[in-house]
Amino acid sequence: MKFRLSKDERLKHKTDLSRVFDKGRRLRAGKITLIYLDSSERKAAFVTSRTVRKAVERNRIKRLLREAYRVNKDSFGSYHLVFHAESRLSFAQASLSVAKLGRKLSETTCAVDD
């Protein structure tokens, strides 16, 4: 099993991102909001709020989110995912929140299937 996060697994196009933001459903865990939309393939994007003033901090948060998702990506199904962080967080916080979001997402899809 590879834990890579390839470029094919990222949401890159503005049209795809705007579709997820407009039509997607939201889950929240800690300082992270997950916006997801059903899809035939799993793709993810990582964004931060502009309330985090410095670009260096925003980029660090996105790196932490990418790594936390990369480690836990098998707990997410076939969705277009946008992870939105609203403030600073540590890797431990990001990892716990992303794992919790994966569990919540699988619970909500199981509840819908029943």
C-alpha positions in Angstrom: 0.0 0.0 0.0 1.4 3.4 -1.0 0.8 6.4 1.1 1.7 8.9 -1.6 -0.5 11.9 -2.4 -0.1 12.2 -6.1 -1.1 15.2 -8.2 -3.9 13.1 -9.6 -5.4 12.9 -6.2 -5.7 16.7 -5.7 -8.5 19.0 -6.6 -6.8 21.6 -8.7 -9.3 23.2 -11.0 -11.3 26.2 -9.9 -14.5 24.8 -11.4 -14.2 21.6 -9.3 -13.4 23.6 -6.1 -16.4 25.9 -6.6 -18.7 23.0 -7.2 -17.6 21.4 -4.0 -18.0 24.7 -2.1 -21.4 25.3 -3.6 -23.0 21.8 -3.5 -21.0 20.0 -0.9 -22.0 19.0 2.6 -20.0 20.0 5.6 -18.5 18.2 8.6 -16.5 19.8 11.4 -13.9 18.4 13.8 -11.8 20.8 15.9 -10.5 23.6 13.8 -11.0 21.8 10.5 -14.1 21.8 8.3 -14.5 19.1 5.7 -16.6 19.9 2.7 -17.3 16.9 0.6 -19.2 16.0 -2.6 -19.9 12.5 -4.0 -17.7 11.6 -6.9 -16.4 8.6 -8.8 -12.8 9.2 -7.6 -11.2 10.5 -4.4 -9.6 13.9 -4.7 -8.7 16.4 -2.1 -7.8 20.1 -1.7 -6.5 22.0 1.3 -7.3 25.6 2.1 -6.8 28.0 5.0 -8.7 31.0 6.2 -7.2 34.5 5.6 -7.6 35.1 9.3 -4.2 33.4 9.5 -2.3 36.5 8.5 1.0 35.4 7.2 1.4 33.3 4.1 4.2 31.3 5.7 1.7 30.1 8.4 -1.0 29.4 5.9 1.3 27.3 3.8 2.5 25.4 6.9 -1.1 24.6 7.9 -1.8 23.3 4.4 1.4 21.1 4.6 0.2 19.7 7.9 -3.3 19.0 6.6 -1.8 17.3 3.5 0.3 15.0 5.6 -2.5 14.2 8.1 -4.8 13.3 5.1 -2.0 11.3 3.4 -1.7 9.1 6.4 -5.4 8.7 6.9 -6.6 8.7 3.3 -7.9 5.1 3.3 -10.6 6.1 5.7 -12.2 8.4 3.1 -14.3 7.0 0.3 -14.8 8.3 -3.3 -15.4 11.9 -2.7 -14.2 15.3 -3.7 -12.9 16.7 -0.4 -11.9 20.1 0.7 -10.2 20.5 4.1 -10.6 24.0 5.4 -8.5 25.1 8.4 -9.6 28.3 10.2 -6.7 28.9 12.5 -3.2 27.6 13.5 -2.9 24.0 14.5 -0.3 21.5 15.4 0.3 18.3 13.5 -1.2 16.3 16.4 -4.4 18.4 16.2 -4.5 18.1 12.4 -4.0 14.3 12.5 -6.7 13.8 15.2 -9.2 16.0 13.4 -8.6 14.4 10.0 -9.0 10.9 11.5 -12.2 12.0 13.3 -13.6 13.5 10.0 -12.9 10.2 8.2 -14.9 8.3 10.9 -17.7 10.9 10.8 -17.8 10.7 7.0 -18.1 6.9 7.0 -20.8 7.1 9.7 -22.9 9.5 7.7 -22.6 7.5 4.5 -23.6 4.3 6.4 -26.6 6.1 7.9 -27.6 7.3 4.4 -27.3 3.8 2.9 -29.6 2.3 5.5 
